[in-house]
Amino acid sequence: MPYRPPLVAHEYFVADPPELPVRSHGEEGLSALISAEPVASDEAGVILKAVTTAEETLLVQVGVAGEGVIRVRLGQDADARTRSAPAISMVTPGEFAGARVENRDGTILLDAGSLRAEITLSPWHLRFTDASGAPLLEQDRGHTDISGRLRTLPFGRSASGGAVAGYHESFVAGADEAFTGFGESFTRLDKRGQRPLMWNFDAFGAESQRAYKNVPFYLSSRGYGVVVDSGAPVEFDVCQSTHSCVQIVVPDDLIDYYVIAGPTPPEVLGRFDLLTCAPQLPPKWAFGTWISSGFFVDTQERVMKRARTIRERGIPCDVLHLDTYWQTDGHWSDLCWDADGFPDPAGMLAELDTMGFKVCLWMNPYVSHLSPAFADAAKNGFFLKNPDGEVYVADCWHGSYPACGIVDFTSPAAVEWFKGLLRPLLEQGVQVFKTDFAEGVPHDAVAANGMSGTDLHNVYTLLFNDVVSDVTREVTGHGMVWARSSYLGGQRHAAQWSGDTYTSYPAMASTLRGGLAHGLSGVPFWSHDAGGFTGRPTDDLYVRWTQFGALSPLLRLHGTTSREPWEFPEVEAEAVEALRLRYRLMPYIYTAAVEAARTGAPMMRALCVDHPGDPVAWQADLEYLLGRDLLVAPMTSPEQVRKVYLPEGEWVDHWTGDVLIGGRYVTAATPLDRIPLYVRHGAIIPVLADPRGAVGDGPFGEITLVVYGVAESRTTVSDLDGDTVIVSVPDGEGLRVTVSGSARIAGVEFAGTGVPVVITTT
């Protein structure tokens, strides 16, 4: 039995991934490529027959998969596919017209433009360089101990008990190289010394390496990325076992990975999107405040009272989220209104719409066995099965609510049935669904398409969110969901939030780290439960977390207890002021969102996104740039003082107008009503001249340009009716600003000392 610490709660439903077998003493099974010979090639790639130390013959395929992208596959034969392939395709290799393959007497060169591969056939070795020939990445040649045994996993595969256990690869890690990504991992941003496991968990918080959202992809400070195309529980040993080596273990029928050139993180992420999918831009209203019912019994009367209170108190808000109790207690999630609590949902939704509110409903892919919908769904085969062929009735709620059936999204009939439950709600006026859970597919479950629970586990969330997104787009015109779990390619599901965080300052800090890592994994539209989820925050924590939320890509106030501002009367004013700051900044925030959707770079940018040559930028994980020009440093402790690293350049304190020199740490001392906030010197920040209580669906009204220092500058304001380009140029002692586009510019403000400004509109 595995060791379980005493008196600590454990989940009963979501199993850990099956453990890899351990070879018995003296048992053979580790094989490494030692040589290869080409058997076919064209202008874009080469196929090689390889010989291993175990005298096996394996097939290696190395090919150009796009400009700056090279794919490497190792398997038994050319037809090998990841075991998740029957459910979904996650990566689509592209082409590059300039691709070139050259064979030079035992060495094969592949040219993918900004990335090149060099294959040495005997002894086997593979290395990657940039276009100039500068080294980026190479296979590790193997570490052996005094007895000659390998201590790192070579490019090859391992068997145990006569069966293949998995494939593996190892890369040399530079002594000063940093690694980040891997999905929403809540540990330090630089994953060096860690061991990320690609297995979606109900993480029970945001303070460990267990993650709701794993992405088998990482970024290196050396200017490249690596993505593994597999739904299996891939394991990355990031310089933990051996400090000079990144090892990858893929318990699948092959290893299939891509090396992606940069050199900057945005360039890597842009190419990553071409391989997987583009991020989905949320509708404009989604960037407003979301206020939740909280995790307790709700009713139509309470919802309407909440809506009226929000408007009466002047609290900026666009979305009301109704959590679990819009449905009948014990029936979750049969997607039917609780008729007693909500006697007229259509009337309620219509009235809320006139008040400027969109409505989000909670749901998940589990149906309680007590629900009236369960029997019919079970009869029609809409649930996953257990090994005996019966409905897999699982303790999805870890003992706190009735056991459930798990909707089988590999069944086309089940997909149509599930869409049929959602469509009437959307037609009533619901705008978006919070797609909760979906990390929990038991390893011994069996799907309609024959997949095992282990093989379905990670990609199940993609199937679930695809279904909800598709039917939402069909009815509303947008495909937004508010998802807890995700996997490779999940950036098409806007948006995602960090799950059930604990209510504490350290939990807020680790939540921030998770958001930065997830942004560097290709997901730009991310959020978190402002105030924390579990328990009631102290007044100061509520304000600090709301400030963090207000300057995050998306903002939702949600928890097991109320997060409504008036429930914190001593600090309501400070919390609401943070929301008003967000609404004033909405043209800037929405512009950053549009850019993120176009480029794949995150909205909440770890400092390394814009300063990849600064070693500190790969380590600074309690601050970030929101867009290109605002540096945000949330207060992650009850003390009102913290250290903030300012990257190279000049930065303007938003609150005081002081100009600070970057490339160093500064001390930020802020009272409770302020969050440390800095602006890049020379930046032009577009803000709303007259912020309203809701963002809504239409173009912005009048915009004021706030100028932070005299300098040549260029910025863009994006809106539903297109882009407006704004250029500033020093003119004598003043500044000349030229505006080209449809934005309605009301005027210019200068942060700090007044400077003469001349505006020219074209």
C-alpha positions in Angstrom: 0.0 0.0 0.0 1.3 3.5 -0.7 2.2 5.6 2.3 -0.6 7.9 3.5 0.2 10.5 6.1 -2.1 10.0 9.1 -5.1 12.3 9.8 -4.9 14.0 6.3 -7.9 13.9 4.0 -7.3 12.2 0.6 -9.5 12.0 -2.5 -11.4 8.8 -3.0 -12.3 9.1 -6.6 -9.6 10.7 -8.8 -6.9 8.0 -8.9 -3.2 8.8 -9.2 -1.8 7.7 -12.6 -0.7 4.1 -12.8 2.9 3.8 -11.6 5.5 2.9 -14.1 6.9 -0.6 -13.5 10.2 -1.1 -11.8 12.5 -3.6 -13.3 13.7 -6.4 -11.0 17.3 -6.8 -10.2 19.2 -7.9 -13.3 16.3 -7.6 -15.6 17.0 -6.1 -19.0 14.7 -3.6 -20.7 16.4 -0.2 -21.1 17.2 0.5 -24.7 19.0 3.5 -26.3 19.5 4.4 -29.9 23.1 3.8 -31.0 22.9 4.2 -34.7 20.5 4.8 -37.6 20.4 4.8 -41.4 18.0 6.8 -43.6 15.3 4.8 -45.5 13.4 7.6 -47.0 13.6 11.4 -47.2 12.1 14.4 -49.0 12.6 18.2 -48.8 10.8 18.3 -45.4 12.1 15.4 -43.5 13.8 12.0 -43.1 12.7 8.6 -41.9 15.5 6.5 -40.3 15.7 2.8 -39.2 17.5 2.8 -35.9 19.3 0.1 -33.9 19.2 0.2 -30.1 21.4 -1.2 -27.3 18.8 -3.9 -26.9 19.2 -5.0 -30.5 15.7 -3.6 -31.4 14.8 -1.9 -34.6 12.8 1.3 -34.2 11.7 4.0 -36.5 12.8 7.6 -36.2 11.1 10.4 -38.1 12.5 13.9 -38.0 10.7 16.5 -40.1 10.0 20.2 -40.5 6.6 21.0 -39.1 6.5 24.7 -39.8 8.8 27.7 -40.0 11.0 27.4 -36.8 9.4 24.0 -35.8 11.0 20.5 -36.1 9.1 17.3 -35.1 10.8 14.2 -33.7 9.0 10.8 -33.5 10.3 7.5 -32.2 8.2 4.4 -32.3 7.9 0.8 -33.3 6.6 1.7 -36.8 5.3 4.7 -38.9 1.7 4.0 -37.8 2.3 4.5 -34.1 -0.1 7.0 -32.6 -0.7 8.4 -29.1 -3.3 6.4 -27.2 -5.4 9.6 -26.9 -5.8 9.8 -30.7 -9.2 8.0 -30.9 -10.7 10.8 -28.8 -9.1 14.0 -30.1 -6.2 15.4 -32.2 -4.2 18.0 -30.2 -1.4 19.0 -32.5 -1.5 19.6 -36.3 2.0 19.9 -37.9 2.4 22.6 -40.5 4.6 23.2 -43.5 7.5 25.5 -44.4 8.1 26.2 -48.1 11.8 26.8 -47.4 12.4 23.5 -45.7 15.5 21.7 -46.7 17.2 18.3 -46.0 20.8 17.6 -46.7 22.8 14.4 -46.2 26.5 14.9 -45.6 28.4 11.6 -45.1 26.9 10.4 -41.9 25.3 13.7 -40.9 21.8 14.8 -41.9 20.8 18.5 -41.7 17.3 19.8 -41.5 16.6 23.5 -42.1 13.3 24.9 -40.8 14.3 28.6 -41.2 14.9 29.9 -37.7 15.6 26.4 -36.4 17.9 23.7 -37.7 18.4 20.0 -36.7 21.7 18.1 -37.0 21.5 14.3 -36.9 24.7 12.3 -36.4 23.9 8.7 -37.6 26.7 6.7 -35.8 26.9 7.1 -33.0 23.4 8.5 -32.8 23.1 12.1 -31.7 20.6 14.9 -32.3 21.1 18.6 -31.8 19.3 21.8 -32.6 20.6 25.3 -33.5 19.3 28.6 -34.6 19.7 29.9 -38.2 23.2 31.2 -37.4 24.3 27.8 -36.1 24.3 28.9 -32.4 23.4 25.9 -30.2 19.9 25.8 -28.7 19.3 22.2 -27.5 20.9 18.8 -27.8 20.3 15.3 -26.6 22.1 14.2 -23.5 24.7 11.6 -24.2 24.0 9.7 -21.0 25.3 9.9 -17.4 26.8 6.6 -16.1 27.9 5.7 -12.7 31.1 3.8 -11.6 29.6 0.5 -12.6 28.7 1.7 -16.0 24.9 1.9 -15.4 23.0 4.8 -17.0 21.7 7.4 -14.6 19.7 9.4 -17.2 17.2 8.1 -19.6 18.4 8.0 -23.2 16.5 8.6 -26.4 14.9 5.2 -26.6 12.4 3.1 -24.7 12.0 0.8 -21.7 10.3 -2.5 -21.2 9.4 -4.4 -18.1 7.9 -7.9 -17.8 8.2 -8.2 -21.6 6.0 -5.2 -22.3 7.0 -1.7 -23.4 6.5 0.7 -20.4 7.2 3.9 -22.3 9.5 6.0 -24.4 12.0 8.6 -23.2 14.2 11.5 -24.2 16.8 13.6 -22.4 18.2 17.0 -23.2 21.3 18.8 -21.9 20.4 21.7 -19.5 22.7 24.7 -19.3 24.0 25.6 -15.9 22.1 28.9 -15.9 19.1 27.8 -18.0 15.6 28.4 -16.7 12.5 26.4 -17.6 8.8 27.4 -17.3 5.4 26.4 -18.5 3.9 22.9 -18.0 0.4 24.4 -17.5 -1.0 25.9 -14.3 1.6 24.7 -11.9 1.4 26.6 -8.6 5.1 26.2 -7.7 8.0 28.6 -8.5 7.9 29.9 -12.0 11.3 28.5 -12.9 10.6 24.7 -12.7 14.3 23.8 -12.5 14.6 21.2 -9.8 11.0 20.2 -10.1 9.2 17.1 -11.6 6.0 18.2 -13.3 3.6 15.3 -14.0 1.1 15.8 -16.7 -2.0 14.3 -14.9 -5.0 16.5 -14.2 -6.0 16.5 -10.5 -8.7 18.0 -8.4 -5.9 19.9 -6.8 -7.8 20.9 -3.6 -6.2 24.3 -3.7 -3.5 26.2 -5.5 -0.4 25.4 -3.4 1.2 22.4 -4.9 2.5 20.8 -8.1 -0.8 19.0 -8.5 -2.6 20.9 -11.1 -6.1 21.1 -12.7 -4.6 22.2 -16.0 -1.5 20.5 -17.3 0.2 21.3 -20.6 3.1 19.1 -21.8 5.0 22.1 -23.0 7.9 24.2 -21.7 9.8 27.4 -22.5 13.5 27.8 -22.0 15.5 30.9 -21.2 17.8 29.8 -24.1 15.1 30.8 -26.6 13.2 27.6 -27.6 10.2 25.6 -26.5 9.4 21.8 -26.4 5.9 20.3 -26.7 5.1 16.6 -26.3 2.0 15.4 -28.3 0.5 12.8 -25.9 -2.5 12.6 -23.6 -0.6 10.1 -21.4 0.8 11.0 -17.9 4.0 12.4 -19.3 6.6 13.2 -16.7 9.3 15.9 -17.0 12.3 15.6 -14.7 13.6 19.2 -14.9 17.1 18.9 -13.6 15.9 17.2 -10.4 17.6 13.8 -10.7 20.5 15.3 -12.5 21.0 19.0 -12.5 22.4 19.1 -16.0 19.6 17.3 -17.8 15.9 17.5 -18.6 14.4 14.0 -18.9 11.0 13.2 -20.4 9.2 10.0 -19.9 6.1 9.2 -22.1 4.2 6.1 -21.1 2.6 5.8 -24.5 3.0 3.9 -27.8 5.6 6.4 -29.0 7.3 9.7 -28.2 6.3 12.5 -30.5 7.7 15.9 -29.7 8.3 19.3 -31.3 11.1 21.7 -30.8 10.0 25.3 -31.4 12.3 28.3 -32.1 12.0 31.7 -30.5 14.1 33.4 -29.6 11.6 35.3 -27.5 8.7 33.8 -25.5 6.1 35.5 -27.7 7.7 34.0 -30.8 7.7 30.5 -29.3 4.1 30.9 -28.2 3.1 32.2 -31.6 4.5 29.1 -33.3 3.0 26.9 -30.5 -0.5 28.3 -31.5 0.1 27.4 -35.1 0.7 23.8 -34.0 -2.2 23.5 -31.6 -4.8 26.3 -31.9 -5.3 30.0 -31.6 -6.6 31.5 -28.3 -10.3 32.2 -28.2 -11.0 35.9 -27.4 -13.8 36.2 -24.9 -16.7 38.6 -25.6 -16.1 42.2 -24.5 -18.5 42.1 -21.5 -16.5 39.2 -20.1 -13.7 41.6 -19.1 -16.0 43.3 -16.6 -16.5 42.1 -13.0 -18.2 38.7 -12.4 -19.9 38.5 -9.0 -20.9 35.1 -7.7 -23.7 33.8 -5.6 -21.1 31.9 -3.5 -21.3 28.3 -2.6 -24.6 28.3 -0.7 -28.3 28.0 -1.4 -29.5 30.7 -3.8 -33.0 31.7 -5.1 -34.5 33.9 -7.8 -35.4 36.5 -5.1 -31.9 36.6 -3.8 -30.4 37.0 -7.3 -32.6 39.9 -8.1 -31.9 41.5 -4.7 -28.2 41.1 -5.4 -28.5 42.7 -8.9 -30.4 45.7 -7.5 -27.9 46.1 -4.7 -25.0 46.1 -7.1 -26.6 48.8 -9.3 -27.8 50.9 -6.3 -24.3 50.9 -4.7 -22.6 51.8 -8.0 -20.5 48.7 -8.1 -19.1 48.0 -11.6 -20.3 44.6 -12.7 -21.2 42.8 -16.0 -21.8 39.2 -15.0 -23.8 37.5 -12.3 -22.6 33.9 -11.7 -25.1 31.4 -10.2 -23.2 28.6 -8.6 -24.4 25.0 -7.8 -27.8 25.9 -6.2 -29.6 27.1 -9.3 -30.2 23.3 -9.6 -32.0 21.1 -7.1 -29.8 20.0 -4.3 -28.7 16.4 -4.8 -29.5 16.4 -8.5 -26.2 18.0 -9.7 -25.6 18.3 -12.5 -28.8 17.5 -14.4 -28.9 21.1 -15.8 -32.5 21.8 -14.7 -33.6 24.8 -12.7 -34.8 24.3 -9.2 -38.4 25.1 -9.7 -39.0 26.0 -6.1 -36.1 28.5 -5.9 -36.4 29.8 -9.4 -40.1 29.8 -10.4 -39.6 32.0 -13.5 -36.0 31.8 -14.8 -36.9 33.2 -18.2 -38.5 36.3 -16.6 -35.5 36.7 -14.3 -33.0 36.5 -17.1 -34.9 39.0 -19.2 -35.1 41.5 -16.3 -31.4 41.1 -15.6 -30.6 41.7 -19.2 -32.4 45.1 -19.1 -30.2 45.9 -16.0 -27.1 45.2 -18.1 -26.2 41.8 -16.5 -25.1 38.7 -18.3 -25.7 35.4 -16.4 -23.3 32.5 -16.0 -24.5 29.1 -14.7 -22.3 26.5 -12.9 -22.3 22.9 -14.2 -20.1 19.8 -14.5 -20.1 16.5 -16.5 -21.3 14.4 -13.6 -25.0 13.5 -13.1 -26.1 12.4 -9.6 -27.6 9.0 -9.4 -30.5 10.6 -7.5 -31.3 12.9 -10.5 -34.4 12.1 -12.6 -32.1 12.4 -15.6 -29.8 9.6 -14.5 -31.9 6.5 -15.3 -32.6 7.5 -18.9 -29.0 8.5 -19.6 -27.8 5.2 -18.1 -30.2 3.2 -20.2 -29.0 4.9 -23.4 -25.3 4.4 -22.6 -24.4 8.0 -22.1 -22.1 7.4 -19.1 -18.6 5.8 -18.8 -18.6 2.2 -17.9 -16.8 0.2 -15.2 -14.7 -2.9 -16.2 -17.9 -5.0 -15.8 -19.7 -3.0 -18.4 -22.0 -1.3 -15.9 -22.4 2.5 -15.4 -19.4 3.8 -13.5 -21.1 5.4 -10.5 -18.3 7.4 -8.8 -17.8 9.4 -5.7 -17.1 12.6 -7.7 -17.6 14.9 -4.7 -15.3 13.0 -2.3 -18.0 12.0 0.0 -19.8 15.3 0.4 -22.6 14.8 -2.2 -24.3 11.8 -3.9 -22.3 9.6 -6.3 -22.6 10.3 -10.0 -22.4 9.0 -13.5 -19.7 10.5 -15.8 -20.9 11.7 -19.2 -19.1 9.8 -22.0 -18.1 12.5 -24.5 -16.6 9.8 -26.8 -20.1 8.8 -27.6 -21.8 11.0 -30.3 -25.2 10.2 -28.9 -24.1 11.3 -25.4 -22.7 14.5 -26.9 -26.0 15.4 -28.6 -28.0 14.5 -25.5 -25.8 16.8 -23.4 -26.0 19.6 -25.9 -29.8 19.2 -25.7 -29.7 19.9 -22.0 -27.7 23.1 -22.4 -29.4 24.6 -25.5 -32.7 25.5 -23.8 -30.9 27.3 -21.0 -28.9 29.4 -23.6 -32.1 30.1 -25.5 -33.7 31.3 -22.3 -30.9 33.9 -22.0 -28.0 32.3 -20.1 -24.8 33.6 -21.7 -22.1 31.3 -20.4 -21.4 28.2 -18.4 -18.8 27.6 -15.7 -17.5 24.1 -16.6 -16.4 22.8 -13.3 -14.5 19.6 -12.5 -13.7 17.1 -15.4 -10.3 16.2 -13.9 -11.8 13.0 -12.6 -11.8 10.1 -15.0 -11.1 6.9 -13.1 -8.2 4.9 -14.5 -10.3 1.7 -14.8 -13.2 3.3 -16.6 -14.1 2.3 -20.2 -15.3 4.7 -22.8 -17.7 4.1 -25.7 -14.8 4.3 -28.2 -12.9 1.6 -26.3 -10.4 3.9 -24.6 -9.3 3.2 -21.0 -9.8 5.7 -18.3 -6.0 6.2 -18.1 -5.8 7.2 -21.8 -8.9 9.4 -21.6 -8.1 11.1 -18.3 -6.2 14.1 -19.5 -8.1 14.8 -22.8 -11.5 14.3 -21.3 -11.6 18.0 -20.3 -10.9 19.0 -23.9 -13.9 17.0 -25.1 -16.1 18.4 -22.3 -15.2 22.0 -22.9 -15.5 21.5 -26.7 -19.1 20.4 -26.3 -20.1 23.2 -24.1 -18.2 25.8 -26.2 -19.8 24.5 -29.4 -23.4 24.7 -28.2 -22.7 28.1 -26.6 -21.4 29.5 -29.9 -24.3 28.0 -31.8 -26.9 29.9 -29.7 -25.0 33.1 -28.4 -22.4 33.6 -31.2 -19.5 33.3 -28.8 -17.9 30.1 -27.6 -16.7 31.2 -24.1 -16.7 28.8 -21.1 -15.3 29.4 -17.6 -13.3 26.2 -17.2 -11.4 24.7 -14.2 -9.5 21.9 -16.0 -7.7 21.9 -19.3 -4.9 20.3 -21.3 -2.8 20.7 -24.5 -4.7 23.1 -26.9 -7.0 24.3 -24.2 -6.4 28.0 -25.1 -9.4 27.6 -27.4 -11.5 27.5 -24.3 -11.7 31.1 -23.0 -11.6 31.4 -20.1 -9.9 29.3 -17.3 -9.7 30.0 -13.6 -7.4 28.6 -11.0 -9.8 26.4 -9.0 -10.5 26.1 -5.3 -7.9 28.2 -3.7 -7.4 28.4 0.0 -8.1 31.8 1.6 -4.7 33.1 2.7 -1.9 35.3 1.5 0.4 32.4 0.6 -2.4 30.9 -1.4 -2.9 34.1 -3.3 0.9 34.1 -4.0 0.9 30.6 -5.4 -2.3 31.3 -7.4 -0.4 34.1 -9.0 2.5 31.8 -9.8 0.1 29.3 -11.4 -1.4 32.1 -13.6 2.0 33.2 -14.8 3.0 29.6 -15.7 -0.3 29.0 -17.5 0.2 32.1 -19.5 3.6 30.8 -20.6 1.9 27.6 -21.6 -0.2 29.3 -24.2 -3.3 30.3 -22.3 -3.7 34.1 -22.2 -7.2 34.4 -20.6 -7.0 33.3 -17.0 -8.6 34.2 -13.7 -9.0 33.2 -10.1 -11.4 33.4 -7.2 -10.8 36.9 -5.9 -10.9 36.7 -2.1 -9.9 33.0 -2.2 -12.4 30.2 -2.4 -12.4 28.2 0.9 -13.4 30.1 4.0 -13.9 33.8 4.6 -11.0 36.2 3.9 -9.9 38.8 6.4 -10.9 42.3 5.4 -7.4 43.2 4.3 -6.9 40.0 2.3 -10.3 40.6 0.6 -9.1 44.0 -0.6 -5.6 42.8 -1.6 -7.0 39.9 -3.6 -9.7 42.1 -5.2 -6.9 44.5 -6.3 -5.0 41.5 -7.8 -8.2 40.4 -9.5 -9.0 43.9 -10.9 -5.6 43.9 -12.6 -5.8 40.3 -13.9 -7.0 39.2 -17.4 -10.4 38.4 -16.1 -12.1 39.0 -12.7 -14.5 37.0 -10.6 -15.5 37.4 -6.9 -16.4 33.9 -5.7 -16.0 31.7 -2.7 -17.7 29.3 -0.3 -18.9 32.4 1.6 -20.1 35.7 0.1 -17.6 37.8 -1.8 -20.1 40.6 -2.3 -18.4 43.9 -1.4 -21.1 45.1 1.0 -20.5 42.0 3.1 -17.1 43.6 4.0 -18.5 47.0 5.2 -15.2 48.2 6.7 -13.3 47.9 3.4 -16.1 48.0 0.8 -14.9 51.4 -0.5 -11.3 50.1 -1.0 -12.5 47.0 -2.8 -15.0 48.9 -5.1 -12.3 51.4 -5.9 -10.2 48.6 -7.3 -13.1 47.6 -9.5 -13.5 51.1 -10.7 -9.8 51.3 -11.6 -10.3 48.2 -13.8 -13.3 49.8 -15.6 -11.4 53.0 -16.1 -8.5 51.0 -17.6 -10.9 48.9 -19.8 -9.7 50.3 -23.2 -6.2 49.3 -22.2 -7.3 45.9 -20.9 -9.4 45.0 -23.9 -6.6 46.1 -26.2 -4.2 43.8 -24.4 -6.8 41.0 -24.8 -7.1 41.5 -28.5 -3.3 41.4 -28.9 -3.1 38.2 -26.8 -5.7 36.5 -29.0 -3.8 37.5 -32.1 -0.3 36.6 -30.9 -0.7 33.9 -28.2 1.4 36.0 -25.7 -0.3 36.1 -22.3 -2.2 39.2 -21.1 -0.7 38.6 -17.6 3.0 38.6 -18.7 5.7 37.2 -16.6 8.6 39.6 -16.8 10.6 37.2 -19.0 8.0 37.7 -21.8 9.3 41.2 -22.5 12.7 40.9 -20.9 14.0 37.4 -21.9 17.6 38.5 -21.6 17.3 39.4 -17.9 18.0 36.4 -15.6 15.9 37.9 -12.8 12.9 38.1 -15.1 12.7 34.3 -15.2 12.7 34.1 -11.4 10.4 37.1 -10.5 7.1 35.3 -10.0 5.1 37.5 -7.7 4.7 40.4 -10.2 3.8 40.8 -13.8 3.1 43.1 -16.7 -0.6 43.5 -17.6 -0.3 44.1 -21.3 3.0 45.7 -22.3 3.1 48.8 -20.1 1.6 48.2 -16.7 3.7 46.5 -14.0 1.6 45.0 -11.2 3.0 43.8 -7.9 0.1 42.4 -5.7 0.6 42.6 -2.0 1.1 38.9 -1.1 1.5 39.4 2.7 -0.4 41.4 5.3 2.5 43.8 5.6 2.1 46.9 3.5 5.6 46.9 2.2 7.2 44.6 -0.4 10.2 44.4 -2.8 9.4 44.9 -6.5 11.8 44.2 -9.3 11.7 46.8 -12.0 13.1 45.6 -15.4 15.5 47.7 -17.4 14.3 51.1 -18.4 12.4 53.9 -16.6 9.2 53.3 -14.7 6.6 55.8 -13.4 4.9 55.1 -10.1 1.2 55.3 -11.0 0.2 56.8 -7.7 2.9 59.4 -7.2 4.3 60.1 -10.6 7.8 59.4 -9.5 10.2 58.2 -12.2 12.2 55.2 -11.1 15.3 53.6 -12.8 14.8 49.9 -13.6 17.2 46.9 -13.5 16.9 46.8 -9.7 14.6 46.1 -6.8 12.7 49.0 -5.2 10.7 49.0 -2.0 7.0 49.6 -2.4 5.0 50.9 0.6 1.3 51.1 -0.2 -1.7 51.7 2.1 -4.7 49.4 1.8 -6.4 51.4 -0.9 -3.5 51.1 -3.3 -1.7 48.2 -5.2 1.9 48.7 -6.3 1.5 49.8 -9.9 4.1 51.1 -12.3 3.9 52.3 -15.9 6.6 52.1 -18.5 8.0 55.6 -19.0 6.7 57.1 -22.2 3.7 54.8 -22.4 0.3 56.1 -23.5 -2.5 54.4 -21.5 -6.0 54.7 -23.0 -8.7 55.0 -20.2 -12.4 55.7 -20.2 -13.3 59.3 -19.7 -16.6 58.4 -18.1 -16.6 54.7 -16.9 -20.1 53.2 -16.7 -21.3 50.4 -14.4 -21.0 47.8 -17.2 -18.7 47.2 -20.1 -21.5 45.9 -22.3 -21.4 44.8 -25.9 -20.8 48.0 -27.9 -17.8 50.2 -28.7 -16.2 52.3 -26.0 -17.4 55.9 -25.4 -15.0 58.7 -25.1 -11.4 57.8 -24.3 -8.8 59.8 -22.5 -5.1 59.3 -23.2 -2.9 59.3 -20.1 0.8 60.0 -21.0 3.5 58.8 -18.7 6.5 60.9 -19.7 7.8 62.7 -22.8 9.1 60.1 -25.3 8.6 58.7 -28.7 5.8 56.2 -28.3 3.3 54.1 -30.3 0.3 52.4 -29.0 -2.9 50.8 -30.3 -6.5 51.0 -29.0 -8.5 48.0 -30.1 -12.3 48.0 -30.1 -15.2 46.2 -31.8 -15.0 48.7 -34.7 -11.2 48.2 -35.3 -7.9 49.5 -34.2 -6.8 53.1 -33.6 -3.1 53.8 -33.7 -1.7 56.6 -31.5 1.8 58.0 -31.9 3.5 60.5 -29.7 6.6 62.5 -30.6 8.5 65.1 -28.4 7.9 68.6 -29.8 10.0 71.2 -28.2 9.1 71.2 -24.5 5.8 69.5 -25.3 4.4 66.4 -27.0 2.7 65.9 -30.3 0.1 63.1 -30.4 -1.3 61.8 -33.7 -4.4 59.6 -33.6 -5.4 57.5 -36.6 -8.6 55.5 -36.3 -12.2 55.4 -35.1 -11.6 55.8 -31.3 -13.3 58.8 -29.8 -10.4 60.7 -28.1 -11.8 63.2 -25.5 -8.4 64.5 -24.5 -4.9 63.9 -23.1 -3.8 63.9 -19.5 -0.1 64.0 -18.5 0.7 61.9 -15.4 2.8 64.2 -13.1 4.0 67.6 -14.2 1.9 69.3 -16.9 3.4 69.2 -20.4 1.9 71.0 -23.5 0.2 68.4 -25.7 -0.9 68.9 -29.3 -3.4 66.3 -30.7 -3.6 65.6 -34.5 -6.4 63.4 -35.7 -6.2 61.6 -39.1 
